[in-house]
């Protein structure tokens, strides 16, 4: 089902601006979960090791709105240039900067002013210099062609109403042989139309999620090769029930229809060597 990309963008900007404000007061609410559920959210909880959490400011952890840990899975190497699409409070950018070291560079891209301000403050607190946060949309990446080695993203591509454009832009800015390493929500099987048409759930990592084969097809169409989708968490009906309730979609039948159909996954792909 087609949704207006600009309406989705404005909703996401509003919701994640609110999340940035909550993070600064000691809490966050990711993927549409209510603030009361933020510490037990099955999508966002327990994604980072104690060592990783201790190495970044508390506000960066509180503003972590992801569904995975792409920095741990991307196999970043010293000296690489990394771009995080939808960098939020900056946790994945700061962790990436440590992994690529002083000879590398980590960019964070976000369209939300509140998140950018929080991320830059977290960078200052962490004392990390090889980081730059950019304002912009993931559908229009403000970097030159072939300028980064690795693109990561944490539960953000599903929020876009123009996913083909996102993947095309990612392909453009990657160097030949560069890697895409995304954590995202992926769907297995048909999803009830009540969820697909509900705009509020676009800010909750559910309604905008791609079906697994569709994700592979879009990556292939963008030019990527060596595509892999690896489940990291598969959600049961109870895991997403509170999201549906928050969107006034709480019938028992509807909850049962999403049983096991949503998963967090690690999506790998590579821009073929020799590709411009």
matplotlib code that plots the C-alpha trace (Angstrom):
import matplotlib.pyplot as plt

x = [0.0, 1.3, 1.6, 2.4, 6.2, 6.2, 3.4, 5.4, 8.6, 6.9, 5.4, 8.7, 10.4, 7.8, 8.0, 11.8, 12.1, 9.9, 12.1, 15.2, 13.5, 12.7, 16.2, 17.5, 15.3, 16.4, 14.0, 13.3, 10.5, 11.4, 9.5, 6.2, 6.4, 4.9, 7.3, 6.1, 7.4, 10.7, 12.8, 11.1, 10.5, 11.2, 12.4, 14.9, 16.1, 19.5, 21.1, 24.4, 27.0, 27.8, 31.2, 29.6, 27.1, 29.8, 31.9, 29.3, 27.3, 24.2, 22.0, 23.3, 22.2, 18.8, 18.2, 19.0, 16.0, 17.2, 16.3, 19.9, 23.6, 24.9, 28.3, 29.0, 27.9, 29.4, 33.0, 34.4, 38.1, 40.6, 40.8, 37.3, 34.8, 31.4, 28.0, 25.0, 21.7, 19.2, 21.8, 19.5, 21.3, 24.6, 25.3, 26.1, 28.2, 30.3, 30.8, 31.7, 34.2, 36.0, 36.1, 37.6, 40.0, 41.7, 42.6, 38.9, 35.8, 32.2, 29.3, 25.9, 22.9, 19.6, 16.8, 15.6, 17.1, 16.6, 18.4, 21.3, 21.7, 21.6, 24.1, 26.6, 26.4, 27.0, 30.0, 31.3, 30.9, 32.6, 35.5, 35.4, 36.9, 36.6, 32.8, 30.7, 26.9, 25.1, 21.5, 19.6, 17.3, 18.3, 16.6, 19.0, 22.4, 24.5, 27.8, 29.6, 29.5, 31.8, 32.8, 32.2, 33.3, 30.5, 26.9, 25.1, 21.6, 19.6, 15.8, 15.5, 15.1, 11.7, 10.6, 11.0, 8.2, 10.8, 12.9, 13.9, 15.4, 17.2, 18.9, 19.8, 21.4, 23.3, 24.6, 25.7, 27.8, 29.4, 32.8, 33.2, 33.4, 31.7, 29.4, 25.8, 25.1, 21.6, 19.6, 16.0, 12.5, 11.5, 8.2, 7.7, 4.3, 1.2, 0.5, -3.1, -4.2, -5.2, -1.5, -0.3, -2.7, -2.1, 0.2, 1.0, 2.7, 5.1, 6.9, 6.8, 9.0, 6.0, 3.8, 6.6, 8.6, 9.4, 8.6, 11.8, 11.7, 10.8, 13.8, 16.1, 14.5, 14.9, 18.6, 19.2, 17.4, 19.6, 22.7, 23.8, 25.2, 26.0, 22.7, 21.9, 19.1, 19.8, 17.1, 18.3, 14.9, 11.6, 8.6, 5.5, 2.1, 2.7, 5.8, 3.9, 0.6, 1.3, 2.2, -1.2, -3.1, -1.4, -2.7, -6.2, -5.7, -6.0, -8.5, -7.4, -7.8, -5.5, -2.8, -3.0, -2.5, 0.9, 2.2, 5.8, 5.6, 7.9, 11.6, 14.6, 17.2, 20.7, 20.8, 24.1, 24.9, 27.9, 28.5, 30.3, 34.0, 34.4, 31.0, 30.8]
y = [0.0, 3.4, 6.1, 9.7, 9.9, 13.5, 12.7, 9.7, 11.9, 14.5, 12.0, 10.3, 13.6, 14.5, 11.2, 11.0, 14.6, 13.7, 10.6, 12.8, 15.0, 11.9, 10.6, 13.8, 13.2, 9.7, 7.7, 6.8, 5.2, 3.5, 1.7, 3.1, 1.6, 3.6, 5.3, 2.9, 0.0, 1.5, -0.7, -4.0, -3.3, -6.6, -4.8, -2.4, -4.0, -5.7, -4.8, -3.7, -5.3, -3.8, -2.8, -1.0, 0.8, 1.9, 3.3, 5.9, 8.7, 7.6, 9.9, 8.0, 4.7, 6.2, 7.5, 4.2, 3.6, 0.6, -3.0, -4.4, -3.7, -3.1, -1.9, -5.3, -7.2, -5.0, -6.1, -2.6, -2.2, 0.5, 3.3, 2.8, 5.6, 4.7, 6.3, 5.7, 6.4, 7.9, 8.2, 9.4, 10.0, 8.8, 5.5, 3.6, 6.4, 6.7, 2.9, 2.9, 5.7, 3.6, 0.6, 2.4, 4.3, 7.7, 7.0, 6.3, 8.5, 8.0, 10.1, 10.2, 11.5, 12.5, 14.9, 15.6, 18.7, 17.5, 14.2, 16.0, 18.3, 15.3, 13.4, 16.3, 16.7, 13.0, 13.3, 16.1, 14.1, 11.1, 13.2, 11.5, 13.6, 11.3, 11.9, 14.3, 14.5, 15.8, 17.1, 15.5, 12.8, 9.3, 9.6, 12.4, 11.7, 14.9, 13.1, 12.7, 9.6, 6.8, 8.5, 5.8, 2.2, 1.0, 2.1, 1.0, 1.8, 0.7, 0.2, 3.3, 2.1, 0.7, 4.2, 5.6, 5.9, 5.9, 2.8, 2.4, 5.9, 5.1, 2.0, 3.8, 6.6, 4.1, 2.4, 5.8, 6.9, 3.6, 3.0, 0.0, -3.1, -1.1, -2.8, -2.3, -3.5, -2.8, -3.8, -3.5, -4.9, -7.5, -9.2, -12.8, -13.4, -11.2, -8.4, -7.3, -4.2, -2.5, -2.3, -1.3, 1.6, 3.0, 6.0, 6.0, 2.7, 4.0, 5.6, 2.3, 0.1, -2.1, -0.8, 0.3, -3.0, -4.7, -8.4, -10.5, -11.2, -7.6, -6.4, -8.7, -7.6, -3.9, -4.4, -6.3, -3.5, -0.9, -2.8, -4.7, -8.2, -10.8, -10.0, -11.8, -11.4, -13.0, -13.0, -11.8, -11.7, -13.1, -11.4, -13.2, -11.6, -10.5, -8.7, -6.4, -6.3, -3.0, -1.4, -2.4, -1.3, 2.1, 2.4, 1.2, -2.1, -4.4, -7.1, -10.6, -11.7, -8.9, -9.7, -13.4, -12.5, -11.0, -13.9, -14.6, -12.4, -9.6, -10.0, -8.0, -8.9, -8.1, -7.2, -7.6, -6.5, -5.3, -2.9, -4.9, -4.0, -2.1, -0.5, 3.2]
z = [0.0, -1.0, 1.7, 1.1, 1.7, 3.0, 5.5, 6.7, 6.9, 9.0, 11.4, 11.9, 12.4, 15.1, 16.9, 17.0, 18.1, 21.0, 21.6, 21.8, 24.4, 26.5, 26.2, 27.8, 30.8, 31.3, 29.0, 25.4, 23.5, 20.3, 17.6, 18.9, 22.3, 25.1, 27.6, 30.3, 28.2, 27.2, 29.5, 28.4, 24.7, 23.0, 19.8, 21.3, 24.6, 25.2, 21.9, 23.2, 25.5, 28.8, 27.5, 24.6, 26.8, 29.2, 26.4, 25.3, 27.1, 28.9, 26.7, 23.6, 25.1, 26.2, 22.7, 21.1, 18.9, 17.0, 16.5, 16.3, 16.6, 13.1, 14.4, 15.9, 12.7, 10.0, 10.7, 10.6, 9.9, 11.0, 8.5, 7.0, 6.4, 7.8, 7.3, 9.6, 8.0, 10.6, 13.3, 16.1, 19.4, 17.9, 19.7, 16.5, 15.1, 18.3, 18.4, 14.8, 15.3, 17.9, 15.6, 12.6, 14.8, 14.3, 10.7, 9.9, 9.9, 11.0, 9.6, 11.1, 9.0, 10.6, 9.6, 13.1, 14.7, 18.3, 17.6, 15.9, 18.9, 21.2, 19.1, 18.9, 22.7, 23.1, 20.8, 22.9, 26.1, 24.5, 23.3, 19.9, 17.1, 14.0, 13.8, 11.8, 12.1, 9.0, 8.6, 5.8, 4.6, 3.9, 0.6, -0.3, 1.2, 1.3, 0.4, -2.9, -5.0, -3.9, -0.7, 2.0, 2.6, 4.8, 5.3, 8.5, 9.7, 12.7, 12.2, 10.0, 6.4, 7.3, 8.3, 4.8, 2.3, -0.5, 0.2, -3.4, -3.3, 0.0, -1.4, -4.6, -2.7, -0.5, -3.6, -5.0, -2.1, -1.5, -3.0, -5.4, -3.1, -0.3, 2.1, 3.3, 6.8, 8.1, 11.1, 10.2, 10.7, 8.0, 7.4, 6.6, 4.9, 4.4, 6.9, 7.6, 5.7, 8.9, 9.9, 6.4, 6.2, 9.7, 9.5, 13.2, 12.9, 10.3, 13.3, 15.1, 12.9, 11.9, 9.1, 6.8, 7.1, 3.8, 3.1, 3.0, -0.7, -1.5, 0.4, -1.6, -4.8, -4.0, -3.1, -6.3, -8.4, -6.7, -8.0, -4.8, -4.8, -2.2, -0.5, 2.8, 5.3, 8.7, 11.4, 14.8, 16.6, 15.6, 17.4, 18.7, 18.9, 22.5, 21.5, 19.1, 20.9, 22.7, 19.5, 18.0, 21.1, 20.9, 17.4, 18.4, 16.6, 19.5, 18.4, 19.3, 15.7, 14.4, 17.1, 16.1, 12.4, 13.1, 15.1, 14.1, 11.0, 12.1, 12.8, 13.4, 10.8, 9.7, 6.0, 4.2, 0.7, -1.3, -4.2, -6.8, -7.4, -10.6, -10.3, -10.7]

ax = plt.figure().add_subplot(projection="3d")
ax.plot(x, y, z, "-o")
ax.set_aspect("equal")
plt.show()
